[in-house]
Amino acid sequence: MLLRVALFGGKGGVGKSTLACATALRLSEDHKVLLVSIDPAHSLSGILQRDIGHGLCKITENLYVEELSAEDLVEEYTKKALSVIKEMIPTLSSALEEYAKQLKHSPTALETALLDRLVDYFDGNFEFIVIDSAPTGQMVRLFYTMHSIEKWFSFLEKVAQERQKLENFMGRKDNLLELIRDRKDRVEKLMKVLKEKAVIFAVMNEDKLSAQEADSIQKHLQNFRVYKVINKCSSLKEDTIGVPYVENPYGIENLKKLPVEDILRLFRVFNNSQSLD
């Protein structure tokens, strides 16, 4: 059963991917964990010092890693959706294929495909999913995209309902409403899981710019659990989530030594509780 989803975001270069790897490794000591990168500039292979390749890669007994290619996901996603539309409107086949070629370069299409893939992971047998997100701006936009496509599918559902009435009157079968409802259900499931189980770590260093971006994440995602984490902190302060500087934290064994206890406490791993403070 999925217990928690952890997302690591923040300004580029603050060490969010390193903390995501270290946290996933520590969680995997007692739980089955998926570590997935949705950052276009993947770095998990370098940090873990393992060749991840394409698809799901088993790193340890309980840790699985994947670096998602948004472009491949968009192509897969659009083929699935457009195949149904081609059946209903075959005269638009060539136009739809051309549209699909352009669509895979759209930021919204890329984010929609990534979000759709995350739903597949939620149905798996992972207890924790740790997500290495893109830097601040892209991460925030991903959440706004999620809300936008939910509203868009709600609108399309109403249109498809009216269309189905006409098709039923004409004695024709129409799969459009079923397709839209399936997409809408997946988006609603995504939002429900993230609302109930997501913990967002806004990673920063001890500098003004990265602190401002961490503040920005908290501001834009205030409806979610967002915690600021000071990485490479010089001194630990009370009521602060901090991770001290560690030289060369790369590779499985070195990552295990990274002191991420403050982060792990939020999952209550040590007392096997499923609730958060």
N, C-alpha and C positions, 0 to 999 in steps of 0.2 A: 504494500500500500504506500502511495506517495505521501510522505510526511511534510516535506518542505521543498520550496523552490527558492534558490538563492541567486540573485543577480548582482554582479559586480560591475559598477560603472564609475565614471569619473574622467578627469582630464587625461589626455594621452600622455603616457610616460610616468604616471604616478605609481605604477606597479599593481594595477587591478588584476591583470591576467595572472601574475605571480601569486597573489593572494587567493585567487579563484582556484588555482592548481593546488596550493598548499591546503586550503580548506577542504577541497574534494578528497585529497589523499588522506587527510586525518579522519574525515567522515567515513571513508571506505574501510577503515580498520574494523568497524562494527556494522556497517550498512552497505547495501548495494547502491552505488552512486554512478550517475551519469554526469560527466563534465563536457559541456558543449560550448563551442565558440560561435557566436553570431556576429563577431567583429569581421568586417571585410578584410582587414589586415591581420590574419591569424598569426598567433605567436605561441600556441600551446606546444607545438612540436619542439620548438627551440627551448622553451622553459622546462618541459619534461625531459628533453633530450632523448626523445623517441620519435621514430618515423611513424606518424599517425596514418598518412595516406588517405584514401577515400573510404567513406563509410565508417561504421562503428569499429573502434579499435579497443581491444582488451589490454589494459595496462597492468593491472594487478588482479588478484582474485575477485575483488568486488568493485573495481573501478574501470569504467568504460569511457572512452573519449571520442568525440567527433568534432571536426571542423567543417561547418556547413558552408556549402557554396550556394549563395543566394541565386546566382544566375541559373544554375542547374535546377534549383527548386522552382524558379519561376517558369522555366521551360516545361517541367513536369506538371506543374499546377495548371498552366494555361492549356496544355494538351488535353488534360482531363476535363476541364470546363468547356473548352471549345468543341470537343468531340460531340457533346450532347447538343450544343447549339447547331452544329453542322447537320445533325440528323433532322432537326426541326426546320432549318432554313438552308437547304443544300445549295441554293443559288448564291449564298454569301461565302461559300467555302474558301475561294481564293483570297477574298478580301480579309477574311478572318485570319488566314495564315500570315498574311502580310502584317496585320495588326499585331499578331502574337510576336513577330520578330522585333517590332518596335517596343512592345510592352516589357520585354525582359530587361530593358535599360531604364525603366521607370523606377524611381526610389520607392514609390508607394507599392508598386507590384513586388519589388524585392522584399519589402517589409511584410507585406501580406503573405507571401510564400513562406517566409521564416516563421511567422506566427502560426501558420497552418501546420507546419512541421512540428512545432512545439506540442501541439495537441496530440500528435501521434505518440510522443514521449510520455505524456501524462497517462496514457493507457497502458504503458509498459509496466514492468515489475521493479522499477527503481524506487528506492525509499527517499532518496535525495537527488535533486537535479540542480547542478551548479552551472550557471550560465555566465560566460565571459562575454559581456556586452560590448558594443561599440562605444567610443567616447561620448561625452555628455550629450551633445546636440542630437546625434543619431539615436541615442538611447531614449531620450525624451520623445523624439518624433515617433519612435516605434510604439510607444504607449498611446500617443494621440492617434496614430493610424488605427490601432486596435479599436478605439472608441468610434472613429469615423466609419470603419467598415461595418461595425455593428448597426449603425444608423442606416447605412447604405443598403445593407441586406434587408433591413426592416422595410424600407421603401420598395425595394425590388419584389419583396414577398407580396405586398399589396397589389403591385402591378401584375404579377404572375397570377394572383387569384382571379383578377378580372379577366385575364387572358384565358385562364382555364375554363371559365364559364362559357366563353365563346367557343372554345375548342370542343367542350362537351356537347354544346348545342349542335355543332357541325358534325358530331360523331367521330372526332379525331382524338387520338391519344396525345397527351402533352406531358413531357417530363420536366419542363422548366421549373414548375413550382416545387417539385421534389428536390431538384438540384439546389435551388436557392435555399430551401429550408435546411438541407443538409449543411450547406456552407454557414448559414446563420446559426445553426445549433453548435457548430464547432467554435465559432467566435464566442458565443455565449458561454460555452464550457471553458474556453481559454480565460475569459474574464473572471469567471467564478473561481477557478482554481487559483489564479494569481491574487485575487482579493482575499481568499481564505488562507492560502499557503505561502505566498511570496514574501521574501525578506530581501530588501534592496540595500546593498552596501555602496554608499557614495564614497569612493576612495579618494583621499587627498594626501598631500605632503604638508610640511610646515611652511608653506608659502602662501601668499595672498591669492594668487590666481587660481590655484587648484582648490583652495578653500571656497572661493567664490563659485566655482563650478559645482562643488559638493552642495553648497547652499541652493544653487539653482535646481539640482535634482530634487532636493527636499521640497522646494517651492512648487515645482511642476507636478510632482508625484505625491502630493500631500494626502491623497486618499489611500496610499499604500504605506506599509511599514518601511520607513527609510532610516537607516542609521549611517552616520558619518564615521569613517574609519581613517585614522591618521597612520599612514604607512611610513616607515623609516623615521619614527618619532624619536626625538632625543631624550625625552623623559615621559614616563607614564603619569597621567593625572587622574584623579578620582572622577568617576562618571564619564570617562572618555574611553572609547574603543581605540586602542593603539597597538601597533606592531613595531617593535624596535628594529633598527637597521641590522641586517645580516649580510655579510659579504658573500658574494657568489651563491645565491640561494637556488641555483638551477640544478636539475637532475632529481630523480626520485628521492634519494637519500637526503640530499641537502634541503629539499622542500619539506620533508618531514620534520626537520629541525626548526623550521620557521615558527616563531611563537604566535600562533593564531588562537590562543585559548580564549581571548575576549570575544572573538567572533563565534567560536564554537559554543560558548555559554548561551548565546542567544537561541541556539537550537535545543538547549538543555540535554545535550547528548550525554553528559556525565551522570544525570539522574533518570535517564530514559523517559523523560516527560515529553509530550507532544505539544505542549502549550508554550506560548511565548509571553514574556513580560509585557 
